[in-house]
Amino acid sequence: MSEADDWARAEATPSDAETTRIRRLIQRVTDDVDTLTEAERAEIQKAAQIVRQMRQNFLGMPRIRQPLPDLRVERPA
């Protein structure tokens, strides 16, 4: 099982290139946010708050469908 664990760990660990791309993306977003006006930042904060509230309400709460009615007609024997 230790071999499977090593394989899974290797597959799950991001490569250096992936980590670099994510860091660049974060830096670009941070730089772009710095250029926004206060009104634009407030809009983004409001939108993020709405998304967080929606996720809180829906995540972890599976919907259970009502069972389908049994439409088989019982025949007299």
Backbone as JSON, one array per atom type, in Angstrom:
{
  "sequence": "MSEADDWARAEATPSDAETTRIRRLIQRVTDDVDTLTEAERAEIQKAAQIVRQMRQNFLGMPRIRQPLPDLRVERPA",
  "N": [[0.81, -1.2, 0.0], [2.07, 1.18, 0.49], [3.27, 2.0, -1.87], [1.08, 2.74, -3.42], [0.24, 4.88, -1.92], [2.4, 6.69, -2.31], [2.19, 7.11, -5.06], [-0.37, 8.29, -5.23], [0.08, 10.58, -3.72], [2.01, 11.86, -5.3], [0.53, 12.39, -7.61], [-1.4, 14.11, -6.6], [-0.02, 16.31, -5.71], [0.74, 19.57, -6.71], [2.58, 20.59, -9.61], [5.74, 22.36, -9.94], [5.53, 24.21, -11.97], [2.75, 24.58, -12.13], [2.29, 25.73, -9.62], [3.75, 28.1, -9.89], [2.3, 29.34, -11.97], [-0.17, 29.8, -10.67], [0.64, 31.53, -8.63], [1.46, 33.73, -10.17], [-1.01, 34.43, -11.3], [-2.44, 35.17, -8.99], [-0.93, 37.4, -8.27], [-1.41, 39.09, -10.47], [-4.19, 39.53, -10.2], [-4.23, 40.77, -7.7], [-2.77, 43.11, -8.3], [-4.51, 44.24, -10.19], [-6.78, 44.72, -8.62], [-5.83, 46.69, -6.99], [-5.96, 48.88, -8.67], [-8.6, 49.58, -8.81], [-11.52, 51.63, -8.17], [-12.92, 52.89, -5.08], [-15.67, 52.44, -5.08], [-15.93, 50.4, -6.98], [-14.51, 48.38, -5.69], [-16.17, 48.02, -3.49], [-18.43, 46.98, -4.75], [-17.42, 44.5, -5.61], [-16.84, 43.33, -3.14], [-19.42, 43.14, -2.11], [-20.6, 41.37, -3.96], [-19.01, 39.1, -3.51], [-19.72, 38.55, -0.89], [-22.4, 37.84, -1.21], [-22.12, 35.5, -2.74], [-20.74, 33.89, -0.88], [-22.72, 33.65, 1.1], [-24.72, 32.28, -0.31], [-23.38, 29.88, -0.87], [-23.02, 28.94, 1.72], [-25.63, 28.4, 2.42], [-26.34, 26.34, 0.68], [-24.33, 24.36, 0.42], [-23.47, 21.23, 1.74], [-26.02, 20.55, 2.35], [-27.8, 18.3, 1.25], [-30.24, 17.75, -1.24], [-33.21, 15.98, -0.98], [-35.04, 13.98, -2.96], [-38.55, 13.5, -3.38], [-40.0, 10.3, -3.04], [-40.9, 8.43, -5.93], [-44.31, 7.84, -6.84], [-45.87, 4.65, -6.41], [-47.13, 3.22, -9.07], [-48.25, 0.86, -9.77], [-50.97, -1.13, -10.3], [-52.75, -3.07, -8.11], [-53.66, -6.31, -8.76], [-56.56, -8.24, -8.41], [-56.45, -11.49, -6.97]],
  "CA": [[0.0, 0.0, 0.0], [2.89, 2.39, 0.52], [3.47, 2.43, -3.25], [-0.13, 3.44, -3.82], [0.25, 6.17, -1.24], [3.36, 7.54, -2.99], [1.61, 7.45, -6.35], [-1.46, 9.24, -5.0], [0.68, 11.83, -3.26], [2.66, 12.49, -6.45], [-0.52, 12.88, -8.5], [-2.15, 15.17, -5.95], [0.85, 17.46, -5.47], [0.89, 20.37, -7.93], [3.96, 20.74, -10.1], [6.31, 23.69, -9.73], [4.97, 25.08, -13.01], [1.38, 24.93, -11.72], [2.4, 26.65, -8.49], [4.2, 29.38, -10.43], [1.17, 29.96, -12.69], [-1.15, 30.27, -9.69], [1.21, 32.72, -7.97], [1.38, 34.84, -11.14], [-2.41, 34.81, -11.39], [-2.78, 35.89, -7.76], [-0.28, 38.71, -8.34], [-2.14, 39.9, -11.46], [-5.47, 39.92, -9.61], [-3.92, 41.75, -6.65], [-2.4, 44.36, -8.97], [-5.72, 44.81, -10.8], [-7.65, 45.21, -7.54], [-5.24, 47.94, -6.52], [-6.31, 49.97, -9.59], [-10.04, 49.83, -8.76], [-12.02, 52.69, -7.3], [-13.56, 52.38, -3.86], [-17.01, 51.96, -5.45], [-15.76, 49.1, -7.64], [-14.12, 47.42, -4.65], [-17.37, 47.75, -2.69], [-19.27, 46.07, -5.55], [-16.81, 43.17, -5.56], [-17.05, 42.81, -1.78], [-20.84, 42.78, -1.99], [-20.82, 40.16, -4.76], [-18.35, 37.99, -2.81], [-20.54, 38.24, 0.29], [-23.59, 37.12, -1.68], [-21.7, 34.15, -3.13], [-20.46, 33.15, 0.35], [-23.99, 33.33, 1.76], [-25.39, 31.24, -1.09], [-22.65, 28.63, -0.66], [-23.31, 28.48, 3.08], [-26.99, 27.89, 2.46], [-26.56, 25.17, -0.16], [-23.34, 23.3, 0.59], [-23.68, 20.37, 2.89], [-27.44, 20.31, 2.56], [-28.28, 17.6, 0.06], [-31.69, 17.75, -1.46], [-33.75, 14.62, -1.07], [-36.25, 13.98, -3.78], [-39.67, 12.71, -2.91], [-40.05, 9.03, -3.78], [-41.93, 8.35, -6.97], [-45.43, 7.01, -6.4], [-45.93, 3.3, -6.97], [-48.33, 3.27, -9.93], [-48.7, -0.48, -10.12], [-52.31, -1.44, -9.81], [-52.8, -4.43, -7.55], [-54.71, -7.11, -9.39], [-57.13, -9.25, -7.49], [-56.0, -12.85, -7.28]],
  "C": [[0.85, 1.26, 0.0], [3.17, 2.9, -0.88], [2.26, 3.2, -3.75], [-0.17, 4.81, -3.17], [1.21, 7.15, -1.92], [2.81, 8.01, -4.33], [0.52, 8.51, -6.19], [-0.91, 10.59, -4.57], [1.31, 12.58, -4.43], [1.63, 13.08, -7.4], [-1.25, 14.09, -7.91], [-1.33, 16.44, -5.74], [1.01, 18.26, -6.76], [2.37, 20.48, -8.33], [4.44, 22.16, -9.81], [5.74, 24.68, -10.75], [3.54, 25.52, -12.65], [1.41, 25.94, -10.57], [2.82, 28.03, -8.97], [3.07, 30.08, -11.16], [0.14, 30.52, -11.72], [-0.63, 31.52, -8.99], [1.16, 33.93, -8.89], [-0.06, 35.35, -11.25], [-2.83, 35.62, -10.17], [-2.17, 37.29, -7.8], [-1.0, 39.63, -9.33], [-3.46, 40.4, -10.88], [-5.24, 40.98, -8.53], [-3.58, 43.1, -7.26], [-3.63, 45.04, -9.57], [-6.66, 45.38, -9.74], [-7.14, 46.55, -7.02], [-5.61, 49.13, -7.41], [-7.79, 50.33, -9.54], [-10.38, 51.02, -7.87], [-12.66, 52.06, -6.07], [-14.94, 51.81, -4.17], [-16.92, 50.57, -6.1], [-15.37, 48.02, -6.62], [-15.33, 47.04, -3.79], [-18.3, 46.79, -3.43], [-18.73, 44.64, -5.49], [-17.01, 42.55, -4.19], [-18.49, 42.35, -1.59], [-21.13, 41.48, -2.75], [-20.2, 38.94, -4.06], [-19.16, 37.58, -1.59], [-21.79, 37.45, -0.11], [-23.24, 35.68, -2.05], [-21.43, 33.3, -1.88], [-21.75, 32.74, 1.05], [-24.71, 32.22, 1.02], [-24.71, 29.89, -0.88], [-22.94, 28.07, 0.73], [-24.69, 27.84, 3.14], [-27.15, 26.57, 1.71], [-25.56, 24.05, 0.05], [-23.64, 22.5, 1.84], [-25.13, 20.07, 3.19], [-28.01, 19.6, 1.33], [-29.8, 17.64, -0.04], [-32.14, 16.31, -1.64], [-35.04, 14.71, -1.87], [-37.33, 13.12, -3.13], [-39.68, 11.4, -3.7], [-41.17, 9.07, -4.82], [-43.08, 7.47, -6.49], [-45.38, 5.65, -7.11], [-47.23, 3.23, -7.75], [-48.83, 1.89, -10.35], [-50.07, -0.72, -9.47], [-52.3, -2.88, -9.32], [-53.97, -5.16, -8.22], [-55.25, -8.11, -8.4], [-56.69, -10.65, -7.92], [-57.11, -13.76, -7.69]]
}
